[in-house]
Amino acid sequence: MGGVSTPRPIMVLKRLLIAGCAFLPLLTIRAGDTAKPGFLEGHLKIISLKEVELAGGSPPKFTAENYAEYPLIVLTKDRQKEVARIAPDRDGNYRVSLPPADYILDVAGRGQRRLRAEPQPFTVVSGQTLRVDMDVDTGIR
């Protein structure tokens, strides 16, 4: 037999390598499909909603309508895309499911209405709940 013969262990390794490469893309796709979302929750606090609050007086009672005036938005980390819009409940609480990533929480229309609120960067981790509270100063005194 006159040809160059490949030693058996090398041939077996080549076959295993080829077979492994064929299944690698399938494993990568499957891993991306199984990432569970995480959760963002928090409380929206509206500051300066009424003109004067007397000493010893009770704080103003907020309603669902008050909170609806200040929807929150979740933006991509680079602030180029709105990912979610959040309407707090009648008590100002919110909770939303998001894919794992870095985000910014802000108030919708903050710049146009001259609201004072600090955009909050946060990171969602798969299967975990993160709490980020938001304070909005309406500027009404």
DSSP file (Angstrom, degrees, kcal/mol; ACC not computed):
  #  RESIDUE AA STRUCTURE BP1 BP2  ACC     N-H-->O    O-->H-N    N-H-->O    O-->H-N    TCO  KAPPA ALPHA  PHI   PSI    X-CA   Y-CA   Z-CA
    1    1 A M              0   0    0      0, 0.0     2,-0.3     0, 0.0     0, 0.0   0.000 360.0 360.0 360.0 111.6    0.0    0.0    0.0
    2    2 A G        +     0   0    0      2,-0.1     2,-0.3     0, 0.0     0, 0.0  -0.190 360.0  89.1 -98.0  41.3    1.8    2.9   -1.3
    3    3 A G  S    S-     0   0    0     -2,-0.3     2,-0.6     0, 0.0     0, 0.0  -0.776  81.4 -89.0-123.6 173.6    0.3    6.1    0.1
    4    4 A V        -     0   0    0     -2,-0.3     2,-0.4     1,-0.0    -2,-0.1  -0.730  43.7-150.9 -83.6 125.0    0.8    8.2    3.2
    5    5 A S        -     0   0    0     -2,-0.6     3,-0.0     0, 0.0    -1,-0.0  -0.813   7.7-132.5-102.1 140.2   -1.4    6.9    5.9
    6    6 A T        -     0   0    0     -2,-0.4     5,-0.1     1,-0.1    -2,-0.0  -0.736  31.8-108.2 -87.3 131.2   -2.7    9.2    8.6
    7    7 A P    >>  -     0   0    0      0, 0.0     4,-1.5     0, 0.0     3,-0.6  -0.329  29.3-119.5 -58.7 141.9   -2.3    7.9   12.1
    8    8 A R  H 3> S+     0   0    0      1,-0.2     4,-2.2     2,-0.2     5,-0.2   0.846 107.1  56.8 -55.7 -45.1   -5.7    6.8   13.5
    9    9 A P  H 3> S+     0   0    0      0, 0.0     4,-2.1     0, 0.0    -1,-0.2   0.875 107.0  49.9 -60.1 -36.6   -5.7    9.2   16.6
   10   10 A I  H <> S+     0   0    0     -3,-0.6     4,-2.3     2,-0.2    -2,-0.2   0.902 109.4  51.2 -68.2 -39.9   -5.3   12.3   14.4
   11   11 A M  H  X S+     0   0    0     -4,-1.5     4,-2.1     2,-0.2    -1,-0.2   0.908 110.0  49.8 -62.8 -41.7   -8.1   11.2   12.1
   12   12 A V  H  X S+     0   0    0     -4,-2.2     4,-2.3     1,-0.2    -1,-0.2   0.916 110.2  50.5 -63.4 -43.4  -10.4   10.7   15.1
   13   13 A L  H  X S+     0   0    0     -4,-2.1     4,-2.5     1,-0.2    -2,-0.2   0.894 108.2  52.8 -62.2 -40.6   -9.6   14.2   16.4
   14   14 A K  H  X S+     0   0    0     -4,-2.3     4,-2.4     1,-0.2    -1,-0.2   0.929 110.0  48.0 -60.6 -44.8  -10.3   15.7   13.0
   15   15 A R  H  X S+     0   0    0     -4,-2.1     4,-2.5     1,-0.2    -2,-0.2   0.908 112.0  49.0 -63.9 -41.9  -13.7   14.1   12.9
   16   16 A L  H  X S+     0   0    0     -4,-2.3     4,-2.6     2,-0.2    -1,-0.2   0.901 111.0  50.7 -64.2 -39.8  -14.5   15.3   16.4
   17   17 A L  H  X S+     0   0    0     -4,-2.5     4,-2.2     2,-0.2    -2,-0.2   0.923 111.6  46.9 -64.0 -44.6  -13.4   18.8   15.6
   18   18 A I  H  X S+     0   0    0     -4,-2.4     4,-1.5     2,-0.2    -2,-0.2   0.918 113.8  48.1 -63.0 -44.6  -15.6   18.9   12.5
   19   19 A A  H  X S+     0   0    0     -4,-2.5     4,-1.2     1,-0.2    -2,-0.2   0.902 111.2  50.9 -64.3 -40.7  -18.6   17.5   14.4
   20   20 A G  H  X S+     0   0    0     -4,-2.6     4,-1.3     1,-0.2     3,-0.3   0.898 107.8  52.2 -64.1 -41.0  -18.1   20.0   17.2
   21   21 A C  H  < S+     0   0    0     -4,-2.2    -1,-0.2     1,-0.2    -2,-0.2   0.829 104.8  57.1 -65.0 -31.4  -17.9   23.0   14.8
   22   22 A A  H  < S+     0   0    0     -4,-1.5     4,-0.3     1,-0.2    -1,-0.2   0.844 112.3  40.4 -68.4 -32.7  -21.2   21.9   13.3
   23   23 A F  H  X S+     0   0    0     -4,-1.2     4,-1.8    -3,-0.3     3,-0.2   0.638  93.9  83.8 -91.7 -14.7  -23.0   22.0   16.6
   24   24 A L  H  X S+     0   0    0     -4,-1.3     4,-2.1     1,-0.2     5,-0.2   0.906  88.9  50.6 -58.0 -47.2  -21.4   25.2   18.0
   25   25 A P  H  > S+     0   0    0      0, 0.0     4,-2.2     0, 0.0    -1,-0.2   0.879 108.7  53.6 -60.2 -35.4  -23.8   27.6   16.2
   26   26 A L  H  > S+     0   0    0     -4,-0.3     4,-2.1    -3,-0.2    -2,-0.2   0.895 108.4  48.9 -65.3 -39.7  -26.8   25.6   17.6
   27   27 A L  H  X S+     0   0    0     -4,-1.8     4,-2.1     2,-0.2    -1,-0.2   0.889 110.3  51.5 -66.5 -39.5  -25.5   25.9   21.1
   28   28 A T  H  X S+     0   0    0     -4,-2.1     4,-1.6     2,-0.2    -2,-0.2   0.922 111.5  46.3 -64.3 -45.6  -25.0   29.7   20.7
   29   29 A I  H  X S+     0   0    0     -4,-2.2     4,-1.5     1,-0.2    -2,-0.2   0.920 112.7  50.3 -63.4 -44.1  -28.5   30.3   19.4
   30   30 A R  H  X S+     0   0    0     -4,-2.1     4,-1.0     1,-0.2    -1,-0.2   0.880 106.6  54.7 -64.0 -38.8  -30.0   28.2   22.2
   31   31 A A  H  < S+     0   0    0     -4,-2.1     3,-0.4     1,-0.2     4,-0.3   0.886 108.0  49.7 -64.0 -38.8  -28.1   30.0   24.9
   32   32 A G  H >< S+     0   0    0     -4,-1.6     3,-0.7     1,-0.2    -1,-0.2   0.819 106.8  56.1 -68.7 -31.2  -29.5   33.4   23.7
   33   33 A D  H 3< S+     0   0    0     -4,-1.5    -1,-0.2     1,-0.2    -2,-0.2   0.754 103.5  54.1 -72.7 -24.3  -33.1   32.1   23.7
   34   34 A T  T 3< S+     0   0    0     -4,-1.0     2,-0.4    -3,-0.4    -1,-0.2   0.452  71.1 123.7 -95.0  -0.3  -33.0   31.0   27.3
   35   35 A A    <   -     0   0    0     -3,-0.7    92,-0.0    -4,-0.3    -3,-0.0  -0.470  56.2-141.4 -64.8 116.8  -32.0   34.2   28.9
   36   36 A K        -     0   0    0     -2,-0.4    91,-0.1     1,-0.1    -2,-0.1  -0.504  18.4-111.4 -77.9 147.9  -34.7   35.0   31.5
   37   37 A P        -     0   0    0      0, 0.0    90,-2.1     0, 0.0     2,-0.2  -0.254  25.4-140.9 -70.8 166.2  -35.8   38.7   31.9
   38   38 A G  E     -A   98   0A   0     60,-2.9    60,-2.4    88,-0.3     2,-0.4  -0.591  17.5-117.0-113.3-177.9  -35.1   40.7   35.0
   39   39 A F  E     -Ab  97 129A   0     89,-2.8    91,-3.1    86,-0.3     2,-0.5  -0.969  12.3-159.0-130.7 141.3  -37.3   43.2   36.7
   40   40 A L  E     +Ab  96 130A   0     56,-2.7    56,-2.5    -2,-0.4     2,-0.3  -0.971  23.7 166.2-111.6 129.6  -37.1   46.9   37.5
   41   41 A E  E     +Ab  95 131A   0     89,-2.6    91,-2.5    -2,-0.5     2,-0.3  -0.955   8.1 124.2-138.2 160.9  -39.3   48.2   40.3
   42   42 A G  E     -A   94   0A   0     52,-2.0    52,-2.2    -2,-0.3     2,-0.4  -0.982  47.8 -85.5 176.2-167.2  -39.5   51.4   42.3
   43   43 A H  E     -A   93   0A   0     -2,-0.3    91,-2.4    50,-0.2     2,-0.6  -0.997  23.3-141.4-133.9 134.0  -41.5   54.4   43.4
   44   44 A L  E     -c  134   0B   0     48,-3.3     2,-0.5    -2,-0.4    91,-0.2  -0.849  17.8-164.7 -93.5 123.8  -42.1   57.7   41.7
   45   45 A K  E     -c  135   0B   0     89,-2.9    91,-3.0    -2,-0.6     2,-0.6  -0.952   4.8-155.6-112.6 121.1  -42.1   60.6   44.2
   46   46 A I  E     -c  136   0B   0     -2,-0.5     2,-0.4    89,-0.2     3,-0.3  -0.855  13.2-160.1 -97.9 124.7  -43.6   63.9   42.9
   47   47 A I  E     +c  137   0B   0     89,-3.3    91,-2.0    -2,-0.6    92,-0.3  -0.832  63.3  12.5-108.2 142.3  -42.2   66.9   44.7
   48   48 A S        +     0   0    0     -2,-0.4    92,-0.4    89,-0.2    -1,-0.2   0.874  69.4 148.2  67.8  42.6  -43.7   70.4   45.0
   49   49 A L        +     0   0    0     -3,-0.3     2,-0.3    90,-0.1    -2,-0.1   0.807  62.0  46.9 -79.2 -28.0  -47.1   69.5   43.6
   50   50 A K  S    S-     0   0    0      1,-0.1     3,-0.1    90,-0.1    -2,-0.0  -0.832  85.0-120.6-115.8 159.1  -49.0   72.1   45.7
   51   51 A E  S    S+     0   0    0     -2,-0.3     2,-0.4     1,-0.2    -1,-0.1   0.925  89.5   9.2 -63.3 -53.3  -48.1   75.7   46.2
   52   52 A V        -     0   0    0      2,-0.0     2,-0.6     0, 0.0    -1,-0.2  -0.995  56.5-162.9-135.3 134.6  -47.7   75.9   50.0
   53   53 A E        -     0   0    0     -2,-0.4     3,-0.1    -3,-0.1     2,-0.0  -0.962  23.6-136.9-117.1 115.5  -47.5   73.2   52.6
   54   54 A L    >   -     0   0    0     -2,-0.6     3,-2.1     1,-0.1     2,-0.1  -0.322  31.2 -92.2 -70.6 150.5  -48.1   74.5   56.2
   55   55 A A  T 3  S+     0   0    0      1,-0.3    -1,-0.1    -2,-0.0     3,-0.1  -0.394 115.3  16.5 -60.6 135.3  -45.9   73.3   59.0
   56   56 A G  T 3  S+     0   0    0      1,-0.3    -1,-0.3    -3,-0.1     2,-0.1   0.358  99.1 128.6  81.7  -6.4  -47.5   70.3   60.7
   57   57 A G    <   -     0   0    0     -3,-2.1    -1,-0.3     1,-0.1    -4,-0.0  -0.375  65.4-103.2 -77.6 160.6  -49.8   69.8   57.7
   58   58 A S        -     0   0    0      1,-0.1    -4,-0.1    -3,-0.1     3,-0.1  -0.564  40.2-100.2 -83.4 149.9  -50.1   66.5   56.0
   59   59 A P        -     0   0    0      0, 0.0    -1,-0.1     0, 0.0    -6,-0.0  -0.276  53.0 -83.5 -64.0 155.1  -48.4   65.9   52.7
   60   60 A P        -     0   0    0      0, 0.0     2,-0.6     0, 0.0   -11,-0.0  -0.253  40.6-119.7 -61.7 146.6  -50.6   66.2   49.6
   61   61 A K        -     0   0    0     -3,-0.1     2,-0.3     0, 0.0    -3,-0.0  -0.794  29.3-151.4 -88.8 120.0  -52.6   63.1   48.6
   62   62 A F        -     0   0    0     -2,-0.6     2,-0.2    29,-0.1     3,-0.0  -0.629   9.0-159.0 -92.2 151.6  -51.5   61.9   45.1
   63   63 A T     >  -     0   0    0     -2,-0.3     4,-1.9     1,-0.1     3,-0.2  -0.723  37.1 -98.4-121.0 171.8  -53.9   60.1   42.8
   64   64 A A  H  > S+     0   0    0     -2,-0.2     4,-2.2     1,-0.2     5,-0.1   0.853 124.1  58.3 -58.2 -34.3  -53.4   57.9   39.8
   65   65 A E  H  > S+     0   0    0      2,-0.2     4,-1.0     1,-0.2    -1,-0.2   0.897 103.2  51.9 -64.1 -40.6  -54.1   61.0   37.6
   66   66 A N  H >4 S+     0   0    0     -3,-0.2     3,-0.7     1,-0.2     4,-0.3   0.942 113.1  43.9 -60.0 -47.2  -51.1   62.8   39.2
   67   67 A Y  H >< S+     0   0    0     -4,-1.9     3,-1.6     1,-0.2    -1,-0.2   0.843 106.0  61.7 -68.8 -32.5  -48.8   59.9   38.5
   68   68 A A  H 3< S+     0   0    0     -4,-2.2    -1,-0.2     1,-0.3    -2,-0.2   0.758  94.0  64.7 -64.9 -23.8  -50.1   59.5   35.0
   69   69 A E  T << S+     0   0    0     -4,-1.0    -1,-0.3    -3,-0.7    -2,-0.2   0.656 104.8  47.2 -71.8 -14.6  -48.9   63.0   34.2
   70   70 A Y  S <  S-     0   0    0     -3,-1.6    -1,-0.3    -4,-0.3    -2,-0.1  -0.530  76.3-179.3-128.5  65.3  -45.3   61.8   34.7
   71   71 A P        -     0   0    0      0, 0.0    37,-2.8     0, 0.0     2,-0.3  -0.343  21.7-132.6 -65.3 147.6  -44.8   58.6   32.9
   72   72 A L  E     -EF  86 107C   0     14,-2.5    14,-3.6    35,-0.2     2,-0.4  -0.732  16.7-154.8 -99.3 150.9  -41.3   57.0   33.1
   73   73 A I  E     -EF  85 106C   0     33,-3.0    33,-2.5    -2,-0.3     2,-0.6  -0.958   9.3-144.1-126.3 146.0  -39.3   55.8   30.2
   74   74 A V  E     -EF  84 105C   0     10,-2.9     9,-3.5    -2,-0.4    10,-1.4  -0.946  25.6-171.5-106.7 123.1  -36.6   53.2   30.0
   75   75 A L  E     -EF  82 104C   0     29,-3.1    29,-2.0    -2,-0.6     7,-0.2  -0.780  29.2 -98.8-112.2 156.0  -34.0   54.1   27.4
   76   76 A T  E >   - F   0 103C   0      5,-2.2     3,-2.5    -2,-0.3    27,-0.2  -0.289  47.7 -98.8 -63.1 161.2  -31.0   52.1   26.0
   77   77 A K  T 3  S+     0   0    0     25,-0.9    26,-0.1     1,-0.3    -1,-0.1   0.831 127.7  50.3 -54.5 -35.8  -27.7   53.0   27.6
   78   78 A D  T 3  S-     0   0    0      1,-0.0    -1,-0.3     3,-0.0    -2,-0.1   0.423 109.6-126.3 -84.8   2.6  -26.8   55.3   24.7
   79   79 A R  S <  S+     0   0    0     -3,-2.5    -2,-0.1     2,-0.2     3,-0.1   0.654  78.5 116.7  64.1  19.4  -30.2   57.0   25.1
   80   80 A Q        +     0   0    0      1,-0.2     2,-0.4     2,-0.0    -1,-0.1   0.703  69.4  38.7 -89.2 -21.2  -31.0   56.5   21.4
   81   81 A K  S    S-     0   0    0     -5,-0.1    -5,-2.2     0, 0.0     2,-0.6  -0.992  71.3-131.5-138.4 136.0  -34.0   54.2   21.8
   82   82 A E  E     +E   75   0C   0     -2,-0.4    -7,-0.3    -7,-0.2     3,-0.1  -0.751  23.7 179.1 -82.4 124.0  -37.0   54.0   24.1
   83   83 A V  E     -     0   0C   0     -9,-3.5     2,-0.3    -2,-0.6    -8,-0.2   0.811  62.9  -0.9 -94.8 -37.5  -37.4   50.4   25.4
   84   84 A A  E     -E   74   0C   0    -10,-1.4   -10,-2.9     2,-0.0     2,-0.4  -0.993  53.1-143.5-153.9 153.0  -40.4   50.8   27.7
   85   85 A R  E     -E   73   0C   0     -2,-0.3     2,-0.5   -12,-0.2   -12,-0.2  -0.990  23.5-157.1-119.7 129.5  -42.9   53.3   29.0
   86   86 A I  E     -E   72   0C   0    -14,-3.6   -14,-2.5    -2,-0.4    10,-0.1  -0.922  10.9-163.8-116.6 128.0  -44.0   52.9   32.6
   87   87 A A        -     0   0    0     -2,-0.5   -19,-0.1   -16,-0.2     6,-0.1  -0.934  24.2-136.0-105.7 110.7  -47.2   54.2   34.1
   88   88 A P        -     0   0    0      0, 0.0     6,-0.2     0, 0.0   -18,-0.1  -0.263  23.8-110.9 -61.8 154.2  -46.9   54.1   37.9
   89   89 A D    >   -     0   0    0      4,-3.0     3,-2.1     1,-0.1   -22,-0.1  -0.049  45.7 -78.5 -75.1-174.2  -49.9   52.8   39.8
   90   90 A R  T 3  S+     0   0    0      1,-0.3   -24,-0.1     2,-0.1   -23,-0.1   0.640 134.2  49.5 -66.1 -13.4  -52.2   54.9   42.0
   91   91 A D  T 3  S-     0   0    0      2,-0.1    -1,-0.3   -27,-0.1     3,-0.1   0.383 120.9-105.5-102.9   1.3  -49.6   54.8   44.8
   92   92 A G  S <  S+     0   0    0     -3,-2.1   -48,-3.3     1,-0.3     2,-0.2   0.545  76.7 134.0  88.5   7.5  -46.7   55.7   42.5
   93   93 A N  E     -A   43   0A   0    -50,-0.2    -4,-3.0    -6,-0.1     2,-0.3  -0.611  30.6-176.2 -91.2 151.5  -45.2   52.2   42.4
   94   94 A Y  E     -A   42   0A   0    -52,-2.2   -52,-2.0    -2,-0.2     2,-0.3  -0.983  13.3-179.3-144.9 156.3  -44.0   50.6   39.2
   95   95 A R  E     +A   41   0A   0     -2,-0.3     2,-0.3   -54,-0.2   -54,-0.2  -0.944   9.2 173.8-155.2 134.3  -42.6   47.2   38.1
   96   96 A V  E     -A   40   0A   0    -56,-2.5   -56,-2.7    -2,-0.3     2,-0.4  -0.997  27.8-127.8-145.3 145.1  -41.6   46.1   34.6
   97   97 A S  E     +A   39   0A   0     -2,-0.3   -58,-0.2   -58,-0.2    32,-0.0  -0.791  34.6 174.5 -92.2 133.1  -39.9   43.1   33.0
   98   98 A L  E     -A   38   0A   0    -60,-2.4   -60,-2.9    -2,-0.4     3,-0.1  -0.979  34.7-105.3-138.8 149.9  -36.9   43.8   30.8
   99   99 A P        -     0   0    0      0, 0.0    25,-0.2     0, 0.0     2,-0.1  -0.422  57.4 -83.9 -67.1 150.5  -34.3   41.8   29.0
  100  100 A P  S    S+     0   0    0      0, 0.0     2,-0.3     0, 0.0    25,-0.2  -0.375  84.3 101.6 -58.2 126.8  -30.8   41.8   30.7
  101  101 A A  E    S- G   0 124C   0     23,-0.8    23,-2.9    -2,-0.1     2,-0.4  -0.958  73.7 -74.8 176.9 177.7  -28.9   44.9   29.6
  102  102 A D  E     + G   0 123C   0     -2,-0.3   -25,-0.9    21,-0.2     2,-0.2  -0.821  55.0 168.0 -95.7 137.3  -27.8   48.4   30.7
  103  103 A Y  E     -FG  76 122C   0     19,-3.2    19,-2.2    -2,-0.4     2,-0.4  -0.818  32.3-128.3-139.7 175.2  -30.5   51.1   30.7
  104  104 A I  E     -FG  75 121C   0    -29,-2.0   -29,-3.1    -2,-0.2     2,-0.5  -1.000  16.7-149.9-129.0 131.0  -31.4   54.6   31.7
  105  105 A L  E     +FG  74 120C   0     15,-2.8    15,-2.8    -2,-0.4     2,-0.3  -0.896  32.1 154.9-100.1 129.1  -34.6   55.4   33.6
  106  106 A D  E     -F   73   0C   0    -33,-2.5   -33,-3.0    -2,-0.5     2,-0.5  -0.880  45.4 -97.3-144.4 173.2  -36.0   58.9   32.9
  107  107 A V  E >   -F   72   0C   0     -2,-0.3     3,-1.6   -35,-0.2   -35,-0.2  -0.849  44.3-112.3 -97.7 131.1  -39.2   61.0   33.0
  108  108 A A  T 3  S+     0   0    0    -37,-2.8    -1,-0.0    -2,-0.5   -23,-0.0  -0.394  99.1   6.8 -62.4 133.5  -41.0   61.3   29.6
  109  109 A G  T 3> S+     0   0    0     -2,-0.1     4,-2.1     3,-0.1    -1,-0.3   0.685  82.0 146.3  71.0  19.6  -40.9   64.9   28.3
  110  110 A R  H <>>S+     0   0    0     -3,-1.6     5,-1.8     1,-0.2     4,-0.6   0.904  70.8  45.5 -56.4 -46.0  -38.6   66.1   31.1
  111  111 A G  H  45S+     0   0    0     -4,-0.2     3,-0.4     1,-0.2    -1,-0.2   0.864 113.0  49.2 -68.2 -37.4  -36.8   68.6   29.0
  112  112 A Q  H  45S+     0   0    0      1,-0.2    -1,-0.2     2,-0.1    -2,-0.2   0.828 117.0  40.1 -73.0 -32.2  -39.9   70.1   27.4
  113  113 A R  H  <5S-     0   0    0     -4,-2.1    -1,-0.2     2,-0.1    -2,-0.2   0.397 106.0-123.2 -99.4   3.4  -41.7   70.6   30.6
  114  114 A R  T  <5 +     0   0    0     -4,-0.6     2,-0.2    -3,-0.4    -3,-0.2   0.859  51.0 164.3  58.0  39.2  -38.7   71.8   32.6
  115  115 A L      < -     0   0    0     -5,-1.8     2,-0.7    -6,-0.2    23,-0.2  -0.586  36.7-130.0 -81.4 148.0  -39.1   69.1   35.2
  116  116 A R  B     +D  137   0B   0     21,-2.7    21,-3.2    -2,-0.2     2,-0.3  -0.899  48.8 136.8-102.9 115.2  -36.2   68.4   37.5
  117  117 A A        -     0   0    0     -2,-0.7    19,-0.1    19,-0.2   -10,-0.1  -0.966  48.4-128.3-155.3 139.3  -35.3   64.7   37.6
  118  118 A E        -     0   0    0     17,-0.4    17,-0.2    -2,-0.3   -13,-0.1  -0.818  28.5-123.5 -93.1 115.9  -32.0   62.9   37.5
  119  119 A P        -     0   0    0      0, 0.0   -13,-0.2     0, 0.0    15,-0.0  -0.347  27.7-142.0 -56.3 137.0  -31.8   60.2   34.9
  120  120 A Q  E     -G  105   0C   0    -15,-2.8   -15,-2.8    12,-0.1     2,-0.2  -0.904   5.9-150.1-111.3 111.4  -31.0   56.9   36.6
  121  121 A P  E     +G  104   0C   0      0, 0.0     2,-0.3     0, 0.0   -17,-0.2  -0.552  27.9 164.8 -74.3 145.0  -28.6   54.4   35.0
  122  122 A F  E     -G  103   0C   0    -19,-2.2   -19,-3.2    -2,-0.2     2,-0.4  -0.984  30.9-134.0-155.8 162.2  -29.2   50.8   35.9
  123  123 A T  E     -G  102   0C   0     -2,-0.3     2,-0.5   -21,-0.2   -21,-0.2  -0.985  14.3-146.3-125.3 126.0  -28.4   47.2   34.8
  124  124 A V  E     -G  101   0C   0    -23,-2.9   -23,-0.8    -2,-0.4     2,-0.4  -0.785  14.2-161.4 -91.2 130.8  -31.0   44.4   34.6
  125  125 A V    >   -     0   0    0     -2,-0.5     3,-2.2   -25,-0.2   -86,-0.3  -0.919  33.2 -93.4-112.5 138.2  -29.7   41.0   35.4
  126  126 A S  T 3  S+     0   0    0     -2,-0.4   -88,-0.3     1,-0.3     3,-0.1  -0.220 106.6   2.0 -52.4 127.7  -31.5   37.8   34.3
  127  127 A G  T 3  S+     0   0    0    -90,-2.1     2,-0.3     1,-0.2    -1,-0.3   0.495 109.0 109.1  75.6   4.6  -33.9   36.5   37.0
  128  128 A Q    <   -     0   0    0     -3,-2.2   -89,-2.8     2,-0.0     2,-0.5  -0.809  61.1-134.8-115.6 156.5  -33.2   39.4   39.4
  129  129 A T  E     -b   39   0A   0     -2,-0.3     2,-0.4   -91,-0.2   -89,-0.2  -0.930  18.6-165.6-110.1 129.8  -35.3   42.4   40.6
  130  130 A L  E     -b   40   0A   0    -91,-3.1   -89,-2.6    -2,-0.5     2,-0.5  -0.927  10.1-144.1-114.7 137.5  -33.6   45.8   40.8
  131  131 A R  E     +b   41   0A   0     -2,-0.4     2,-0.4   -91,-0.2   -89,-0.2  -0.905  23.5 167.5-106.5 124.9  -35.1   48.7   42.7
  132  132 A V        -     0   0    0    -91,-2.5     2,-0.2    -2,-0.5   -12,-0.1  -0.954  16.7-159.2-134.9 114.3  -34.7   52.2   41.3
  133  133 A D        -     0   0    0     -2,-0.4     2,-0.4   -91,-0.2   -89,-0.2  -0.636   6.3-150.4 -91.3 152.8  -36.8   55.1   42.7
  134  134 A M  E     -c   44   0B   0    -91,-2.4   -89,-2.9    -2,-0.2     2,-0.4  -0.989   5.3-161.5-128.8 127.8  -37.4   58.3   40.8
  135  135 A D  E     -c   45   0B   0     -2,-0.4     2,-0.5   -91,-0.2   -17,-0.4  -0.914   7.8-167.3-105.6 132.9  -37.9   61.8   42.3
  136  136 A V  E     -c   46   0B   0    -91,-3.0   -89,-3.3    -2,-0.4     2,-0.7  -0.980   7.3-159.3-123.1 121.4  -39.5   64.4   40.0
  137  137 A D  E     -cD  47 116B   0    -21,-3.2   -21,-2.7    -2,-0.5   -89,-0.2  -0.889   0.3-166.0 -99.5 116.0  -39.5   68.1   41.0
  138  138 A T        -     0   0    0    -91,-2.0    -1,-0.1    -2,-0.7   -90,-0.1   0.664  30.8-130.2 -76.4 -15.7  -42.3   69.9   39.1
  139  139 A G        +     0   0    0    -92,-0.3     2,-0.6     1,-0.3   -91,-0.1   0.444  61.8 137.1  81.3  -2.4  -40.9   73.3   40.0
  140  140 A I              0   0    0    -92,-0.4    -1,-0.3   -93,-0.3    -2,-0.1  -0.696 360.0 360.0 -81.5 122.2  -44.3   74.5   41.2
  141  141 A R              0   0    0     -2,-0.6    -1,-0.2    -3,-0.1   -92,-0.1   0.344 360.0 360.0-121.8 360.0  -43.9   76.4   44.4
